[in-house]
């Protein structure tokens, strides 16, 4: 029997992986990882075939970072790497069907993290971020400490750490959950992407609540068709979920309901069959006034949010929070205090009285959607500040201009992460989508800060200014450097100067 790793490192844990790896020795590790760049002293490096090279290609880097053992699925590749590098004397374990055992390995290393918290998983094409953030806000108001994992950041809402993926790999997820539990989190609401489900990034986790937002046409370059896409998402609602929250305005939600009759349902269209439902929605510059019902309880509320999509997101969050033990009356009384996700249809008020909306929309479809939403809320002029990213699909540039022209009254075309391209050239591509007769309503300003200031200065007191494309991002990528830049901070700065 052999032991790998140094017992001199007090951080190392004696994790018995015999039942996982079908080998007869304990492995001394403090963690595990698939990314050689993120390995730290005491970790097991798990080497798999990636989208490009095999993980064993990066074995030398993993060892230099502190890996104490490598788990692998190819003895031949390991031998080849050793032949090319005499210093790769790292203990290794050949594991059959390694990929299928990642969840079990993560659980063995990091423990039963899902048993230490209330774990909420949210999947769907849209709304995942908003639902998780609304759940966290509602629970935190009841002094039930809730963190989030997702697109705009991981951790507590007041101190989110930047995320690289909607859902990290399986070891990152377990590690993050363990860290949040140790910091006192009682619940974690996490976004679970279709990629994550298909690639077993949440393998082995037991969710207290699984939520469906909706199902649109997305990521078909990966899933190939809508059936595969739906099947990937359906995995979240199998036996791994104790409670399901389903949107019965969606045919996919009804399909899932046929297998989970015990699910909690919601409907933004006011369907009587739904446990949580919204009716009589009126949209204004201040948000959405509507009647929200839970069973026989009804309450008229003003949601300080924009868009019919957020009505559905709020209902989903209400259903989750009720399933975790919060009384309906407490939930309803908290709804007027909800805040939008930073950079997602985020509503601000300018010094002049006009409204400012910051949104992540950076495609033609998304831009047209948010502008159409603003038409429901605002009767005066709508200004749209937007640009297109450099080193990306050039065909979407005129398409975004056409979308903006259909819905906005005044356009300010500017820069948005130009990267290695000339910002002026990008803008010229955008302008090809604007009719000559409409050019009088278009203003060009290459510098994004100046463009934002121009819109805020010229907008009327009842107007709405949409600043689109960057949302929660706090940087601008230029040809030679990346600088700090936040649309939200620019608005705040302009307001301070105008006060």
C-alpha positions in Angstrom: 0.0 0.0 0.0 1.4 3.4 -1.0 0.7 7.0 0.1 1.1 9.9 -2.2 1.8 13.4 -1.0 3.7 14.9 1.9 2.3 14.6 5.4 4.5 17.5 6.4 1.9 19.8 4.8 -0.8 20.2 7.5 -3.3 21.3 4.9 -3.4 17.8 3.3 -6.3 15.6 3.9 -6.2 11.8 3.9 -8.9 11.1 1.4 -9.7 7.4 0.9 -10.6 7.1 -2.8 -10.6 3.3 -2.9 -14.4 3.2 -3.5 -14.1 5.7 -6.3 -10.9 4.7 -8.1 -11.1 1.0 -7.6 -7.5 1.0 -6.2 -6.2 -0.1 -2.9 -4.4 2.9 -1.5 -5.3 6.3 0.1 -4.2 9.4 -1.7 -3.1 12.4 0.4 -4.6 15.4 -1.3 -6.0 18.8 -0.3 -8.0 19.4 -3.4 -8.3 18.4 -7.1 -8.5 20.2 -10.4 -8.8 19.8 -14.2 -7.0 23.1 -15.0 -3.2 22.9 -14.6 -3.0 26.7 -14.2 -5.2 26.6 -11.1 -3.5 23.7 -9.3 -2.1 24.5 -5.8 0.2 22.6 -3.5 -1.4 19.3 -2.4 -3.9 19.0 -5.3 -4.6 16.0 -7.4 -4.3 16.9 -11.1 -7.1 15.2 -13.1 -5.9 14.8 -16.7 -8.6 14.3 -19.3 -9.0 14.9 -23.0 -10.2 18.5 -23.5 -11.6 20.3 -26.5 -8.0 20.6 -27.7 -5.0 18.9 -26.1 -5.2 16.1 -23.5 -4.7 17.3 -19.9 -1.4 15.3 -19.7 0.1 17.8 -22.1 0.1 20.2 -19.1 1.4 17.8 -16.6 4.7 19.6 -16.1 2.8 22.8 -15.3 0.6 21.0 -12.8 3.6 19.5 -11.1 5.3 22.9 -10.8 2.1 24.3 -9.3 2.2 21.7 -6.5 0.2 18.6 -7.8 1.1 15.6 -5.7 -0.6 13.0 -7.9 -2.1 12.8 -11.3 -5.3 10.8 -12.1 -5.4 9.8 -15.7 -7.1 7.7 -18.3 -4.3 7.0 -20.7 -1.1 5.1 -19.6 0.4 5.5 -23.1 0.1 9.3 -23.1 1.6 9.5 -19.6 4.6 7.4 -20.7 5.1 9.6 -23.7 5.1 12.7 -21.6 7.6 11.2 -19.2 9.8 10.2 -22.2 9.8 13.8 -23.3 10.6 15.2 -19.8 12.8 13.4 -17.4 11.6 15.5 -14.5 8.0 14.3 -14.6 8.4 11.9 -11.7 4.9 12.4 -10.4 2.9 9.5 -8.9 0.0 8.6 -11.1 -3.1 6.5 -10.9 -4.8 5.0 -14.0 -8.5 5.2 -13.6 -10.9 3.4 -15.9 -13.9 5.6 -17.1 -12.3 8.5 -15.3 -14.7 11.1 -16.7 -17.7 9.3 -15.3 -16.2 9.4 -11.8 -15.4 13.1 -11.5 -18.4 13.8 -9.3 -17.6 11.0 -7.0 -13.9 12.1 -6.8 -15.0 15.7 -6.1 -17.4 14.5 -3.3 -14.6 12.4 -1.8 -12.2 15.3 -1.8 -14.5 18.2 -0.8 -17.1 16.3 1.2 -20.9 16.4 1.2 -21.1 20.1 0.5 -24.7 19.9 -0.7 -25.8 18.6 2.7 -24.4 21.6 4.5 -26.5 24.2 2.6 -29.8 24.6 0.8 -28.7 24.2 -2.8 -30.8 25.9 -5.5 -30.1 25.2 -9.2 -31.6 27.3 -11.9 -31.6 26.4 -15.6 -33.2 27.8 -18.7 -32.2 29.9 -21.7 -32.9 33.2 -20.1 -33.5 34.5 -16.5 -31.0 32.3 -14.6 -29.0 35.2 -13.3 -32.0 37.3 -12.2 -33.7 34.4 -10.5 -30.6 33.4 -8.5 -30.1 37.1 -7.4 -33.8 37.6 -6.5 -33.7 34.4 -4.4 -30.6 35.6 -2.6 -32.1 39.0 -2.0 -35.3 37.6 -0.6 -33.5 35.1 1.7 -31.0 37.7 2.9 -33.9 39.9 4.0 -35.1 37.1 6.2 -31.5 36.8 7.6 -30.9 33.5 5.8 -27.5 34.0 4.4 -27.5 33.2 0.7 -24.7 33.4 -1.9 -24.8 32.9 -5.7 -22.8 31.2 -8.4 -23.2 32.4 -11.9 -22.5 34.6 -14.9 -21.9 37.9 -13.2 -20.0 36.6 -10.3 -19.7 34.2 -7.4 -20.2 34.8 -3.7 -22.3 37.2 -1.7 -24.2 39.8 -3.7 -22.3 42.7 -2.0 -18.9 41.2 -2.9 -19.1 39.1 -6.0 -15.9 37.6 -7.4 -15.6 37.5 -11.2 -16.7 34.3 -12.8 -15.1 32.8 -16.0 -18.1 30.5 -16.8 -21.8 30.4 -16.0 -21.0 27.1 -14.2 -17.5 26.1 -13.3 -16.1 22.6 -13.7 -17.1 20.0 -11.2 -14.1 20.5 -8.9 -14.5 24.3 -9.0 -18.2 23.9 -8.1 -17.6 21.6 -5.1 -14.7 23.8 -4.0 -16.8 27.0 -4.2 -19.7 25.4 -2.3 -17.4 24.2 0.4 -15.8 27.6 0.8 -19.2 29.4 0.9 -20.5 26.9 3.5 -17.4 27.5 5.6 -18.1 31.3 5.4 -21.5 30.8 6.8 -23.8 30.5 3.8 -27.0 28.8 4.6 -28.1 28.6 1.0 -26.5 28.9 -2.5 -28.5 29.8 -5.6 -26.5 28.7 -8.7 -27.0 29.0 -12.4 -26.7 25.6 -14.1 -26.1 25.9 -17.8 -27.0 23.2 -20.4 -23.2 22.8 -21.0 -22.7 22.1 -17.3 -25.4 19.5 -17.3 -24.2 17.8 -20.5 -20.6 17.9 -19.2 -21.3 16.6 -15.7 -20.1 19.8 -14.0 -22.7 19.3 -11.2 -22.3 15.6 -11.1 -23.2 14.0 -7.8 -24.9 17.1 -6.3 -28.3 16.8 -4.7 -30.3 20.0 -5.2 -32.9 21.0 -2.7 -34.7 23.0 -5.4 -34.4 22.9 -9.2 -35.9 25.7 -11.3 -36.8 26.1 -14.9 -37.0 29.6 -16.3 -37.7 28.9 -20.0 -36.5 27.1 -23.1 -35.5 29.0 -26.2 -33.3 28.4 -29.2 -29.7 28.8 -27.9 -26.4 26.9 -27.9 -27.5 24.8 -30.8 -24.0 25.0 -32.2 -23.1 22.7 -29.3 -26.3 20.7 -28.7 -27.1 20.4 -32.5 -30.9 20.5 -32.1 -33.6 21.6 -29.6 -34.3 18.1 -28.5 -30.7 17.6 -27.2 -30.8 21.0 -25.7 -34.0 20.2 -23.8 -32.7 16.8 -22.8 -29.6 18.4 -21.3 -31.7 20.8 -19.2 -34.1 18.0 -18.1 -31.3 16.3 -16.3 -31.6 18.9 -13.5 -35.2 17.7 -12.7 -34.6 14.0 -12.2 -34.0 12.3 -8.9 -31.2 14.7 -7.9 -33.8 17.5 -7.2 -35.9 17.3 -4.1 -38.3 20.0 -5.2 -39.0 21.3 -8.7 -40.1 24.8 -9.6 -41.6 24.9 -13.1 -42.8 27.6 -15.5 -46.1 26.3 -16.9 -46.2 29.1 -19.4 -43.6 27.0 -21.2 -44.5 23.8 -23.1 -41.3 22.3 -21.7 -42.4 23.2 -18.2 -45.6 21.3 -18.8 -43.7 18.4 -20.1 -41.5 18.2 -17.0 -44.6 18.6 -14.8 -46.0 15.3 -16.3 -43.1 13.6 -14.6 -43.0 15.7 -11.4 -46.6 16.2 -10.3 -45.3 17.4 -6.9 -43.6 20.5 -8.5 -44.4 24.0 -7.5 -45.6 25.9 -10.5 -45.7 29.6 -11.6 -47.2 31.6 -14.5 -46.5 35.2 -15.5 -49.7 34.9 -17.6 -51.9 34.4 -14.6 -52.8 30.7 -15.2 -55.1 29.5 -12.4 -53.4 26.2 -12.3 -50.2 27.8 -11.1 -49.3 28.1 -7.4 -47.6 31.5 -8.1 -49.1 33.8 -10.7 -49.2 37.4 -11.8 -52.2 39.3 -13.3 -53.1 42.9 -14.2 -49.6 44.0 -15.0 -49.2 47.7 -15.7 -45.8 49.0 -16.9 -44.5 52.5 -16.1 -41.3 54.4 -15.7 -41.2 53.3 -12.1 -41.5 49.6 -12.8 -44.3 47.1 -12.9 -47.5 47.3 -10.9 -49.3 43.9 -10.7 -51.3 41.5 -8.6 -49.3 38.5 -7.4 -51.1 35.5 -6.0 -49.9 32.4 -4.2 -52.8 30.0 -3.9 -55.7 32.0 -2.3 -53.4 34.9 -1.2 -53.4 38.0 -3.4 -51.4 41.2 -3.1 -50.9 44.2 -5.3 -47.2 45.2 -5.5 -45.0 47.6 -7.4 -41.9 45.8 -8.6 -39.1 48.3 -9.2 -38.0 46.3 -12.3 -38.4 46.4 -16.1 -39.9 43.9 -18.5 -42.5 41.1 -18.5 -39.6 38.7 -18.3 -38.8 40.0 -14.8 -42.4 39.2 -13.7 -41.7 35.6 -14.5 -38.2 35.7 -12.8 -39.8 37.2 -9.6 -42.5 34.5 -9.5 -39.8 31.8 -9.8 -37.8 33.3 -7.0 -41.0 33.5 -4.8 -41.7 29.8 -5.4 -38.1 28.9 -4.4 -38.1 30.9 -1.2 -41.5 29.6 -0.1 -40.2 26.0 -0.7 -37.3 26.9 1.7 -39.7 27.8 4.5 -40.4 31.5 4.2 -44.1 32.4 4.7 -46.0 33.8 1.7 -46.9 37.1 3.5 -43.2 37.7 4.2 -42.3 37.1 0.6 -44.9 39.4 -0.8 -44.0 42.2 1.6 -40.4 42.1 0.4 -41.0 42.3 -3.3 -41.0 46.1 -3.6 -37.4 46.2 -2.3 -36.1 43.9 -5.1 -33.2 45.3 -7.1 -32.3 44.3 -10.6 -29.1 42.5 -11.4 -26.3 44.9 -12.0 -26.1 45.5 -15.8 -29.3 43.6 -16.6 -32.2 46.0 -17.4 -30.8 48.0 -14.5 -32.9 51.1 -14.0 -31.3 54.3 -12.7 -32.5 57.9 -12.5 -30.4 60.8 -13.8 -30.0 64.2 -12.2 -32.3 65.7 -14.8 -35.1 63.2 -14.1 -34.7 61.1 -17.1 -34.3 57.4 -16.6 -31.1 55.5 -17.5 -31.1 51.7 -18.2 -27.9 49.7 -18.3 -28.1 46.4 -20.1 -25.8 43.7 -21.4 -27.6 43.4 -24.8 -24.8 43.0 -27.4 -26.6 41.2 -30.2 -29.3 42.5 -32.6 -32.0 40.3 -31.0 -31.1 41.3 -27.5 -30.9 45.0 -28.4 -34.3 44.9 -30.1 -35.8 43.0 -27.1 -34.6 45.4 -24.4 -35.6 48.5 -26.5 -39.1 46.9 -27.1 -39.3 46.4 -23.3 -38.5 50.1 -22.7 -41.3 51.0 -25.1 -43.7 49.3 -22.7 -42.4 51.5 -19.8 -41.7 54.9 -21.4 -43.9 57.1 -23.6 -41.3 59.7 -24.3 -38.1 59.4 -26.4 -35.7 56.5 -26.1 -32.0 57.1 -26.6 -29.7 54.2 -27.4 -25.9 54.2 -26.8 -24.3 51.1 -28.2 -21.3 49.8 -30.1 -19.9 46.5 -31.4 -17.0 44.5 -30.3 -13.8 44.2 -32.3 -12.4 40.9 -33.6 -15.9 39.4 -33.6 -18.6 38.7 -36.2 -18.7 41.7 -38.5 -22.1 40.8 -39.9 -23.9 41.6 -36.7 -22.8 45.3 -36.8 -25.3 46.6 -39.4 -27.9 44.2 -37.9 -27.6 45.8 -34.5 -27.9 49.3 -36.1 -31.1 48.2 -37.9 -32.5 46.8 -34.6 -31.7 50.0 -32.8 -33.3 52.1 -35.5 -36.5 50.1 -35.4 -37.1 50.8 -31.7 -35.1 53.9 -30.6 -35.6 57.5 -31.3 -32.0 58.7 -31.0 -28.8 56.6 -31.5 -25.3 57.3 -30.3 -22.9 54.9 -31.9 -19.7 54.4 -29.9 -17.0 51.8 -29.0 -17.5 48.5 -27.2 -14.3 46.5 -26.6 -12.7 47.3 -29.9 -9.8 44.9 -29.2 -7.2 45.0 -32.0 -9.6 46.7 -34.5 -9.7 50.4 -35.3 -12.8 51.7 -33.4 -13.7 54.1 -36.2 -13.7 51.2 -38.7 -16.1 49.2 -36.5 -18.4 52.2 -36.3 -18.3 52.5 -40.1 -19.5 48.9 -40.3 -22.3 49.7 -37.9 -23.4 52.7 -39.9 -24.0 50.7 -43.0 -27.2 49.4 -41.3 -28.6 52.9 -41.0 -30.8 54.4 -43.7 -29.6 57.7 -45.1 -32.9 59.4 -44.4 -32.6 58.5 -40.7 -29.0 59.7 -40.1 -30.2 62.9 -38.6 -31.1 61.0 -35.4 -27.7 59.4 -35.2 -24.7 60.7 -33.4 -21.2 59.2 -33.6 -18.8 59.4 -30.7 -15.8 57.0 -30.6 -15.0 57.6 -27.0 -17.6 55.7 -24.9 -17.4 57.9 -21.9 -18.0 61.0 -24.0 -20.9 59.2 -25.8 -22.6 58.4 -22.5 -22.2 62.0 -21.3 -23.6 63.3 -24.6 -26.8 61.2 -24.2 -27.3 62.1 -20.6 -26.8 65.8 -21.4 -29.2 65.9 -24.3 -32.0 63.6 -23.1 -35.2 65.3 -21.9 -36.5 65.0 -18.4 -39.0 62.3 -19.4 -36.7 60.5 -21.8 -35.1 57.1 -21.3 -31.4 56.5 -22.1 -30.4 52.9 -22.8 -26.6 52.2 -22.5 -26.2 48.8 -24.1 -23.5 46.2 -24.6 -21.4 46.0 -21.5 -23.8 45.6 -18.6 -21.9 44.4 -15.6 -18.5 44.5 -17.2 -16.0 46.9 -15.6 -13.4 47.0 -18.4 -12.8 48.1 -21.9 -10.5 45.9 -24.1 -8.3 48.0 -26.4 -5.6 47.0 -28.9 -2.7 47.3 -26.5 -4.3 47.1 -23.0 -7.4 46.6 -21.0 -8.6 49.6 -19.0 -11.1 49.9 -16.2 -14.4 51.1 -17.6 -17.9 50.8 -16.2 -21.1 52.2 -17.8 -22.7 52.5 -14.4 -19.7 54.4 -13.0 -19.7 56.7 -15.9 -23.4 57.5 -15.2 -22.6 58.1 -11.6 -19.6 60.3 -12.4 -21.6 62.4 -14.9 -24.4 62.8 -12.3 -21.9 64.0 -9.7 -20.5 66.5 -12.1 -23.9 67.8 -13.1 -25.2 68.1 -9.5 
